[in-house]
Amino acid sequence: MQEQAGVSQPETINQNIIAAIKNRRETKPTTQQLIDRILEGNMTALSRAITLIESTNKTHSLQAHDIIKGCLPHANKSIRIGITGVPGVGKSTFIESFGTFLSKSGKKIAVLAIDPSSSITKGSILGDKTRMEDLVKDTNVYIRPSPSGESLGGVARKTRETIILCEAAGFDTILIETVGVGQSETAVHSMVDFFLLLKLAGAGDELQGIKRGIIEMADSIAINKADGDNLKAAKIAKVEFNRALHLYPEKDSAWQPKVVLCSALHNEGIDTVWETINTYVNQTQSNGYFEKRRQEQNKFWLIETIKDHLHADFFNNDVIKKALKLQLGLIEAQKTTPFAAADYLLHLKTDL
């Protein structure tokens, strides 16, 4: 065994290099600097601002409010597309194929991928970028995974505000991938212009088409993995879903939902999906439904925001915290009922 001499370290470090590194280290940007950089399309600033929006820190909330206010006049210039489907239907693969197709067409795409949070540990994997390894390298695409937290409907708590920032940053197509929670998709449906439902052939759920629920919300159904030996089953499923969709009354948009076949893995039928979306947008913009729906969504989110603030204000109140702990103890001792405890707490908050 013979040990070779290593590389000797310099006795002194070049002070010029240290100064250069310090200069490159940016101080914390101000709210106005973040707004300006977002409008310039700076992805680092956009990510920082979204982090502030998602934060539960009160100081961050105030700054986030100012950022949203500054970006709002530059928003509402995109097509918002919600994409949902059961786990395993191929949402990430579809978005990668769809996003690549749109990017090559000259579009700027923001993908807001909502990852399910554990009800036990409260954590999320946030691994959507690893499943879109080609799309993440595209300079026309911005991918932002966010945890769903305790939010219902398969969307993150601040997805609505994130859309505004992405639009202000110049993205003309917003894709929202939900966690795929079945029939509780009202939230994502209330923030997008077009709702795309991905389905699988031969999964035994063709009959679900005649049930009111998520399919009733869909503006289009795309049967994914329509390739190879599964192509025949996909064609049969398309006929079944088309029949089911005709059982529903006409939508307010006067749009008849379409059923299309696609294979995200082989990049087949992706152009048909985009043509369907374009046809829908053109039709609803011409008959005035597009703008009317956006206005209705704004009203809906006004109510939801009030609910969120009331919820946070109630449970963060020190008096309520102590009283709640006491009432939980009484419930465990079977000295009161959940309904009586709730009534007591609500009246207590009213008197504060």
Summary of the structure (lengths in Angstrom):
residues: 352
radius of gyration: 24.8
end to end distance: 79.4
largest distance: 84.3
contacts: 1010
relative contact order: 0.10
helix: 52%
strand: 12%
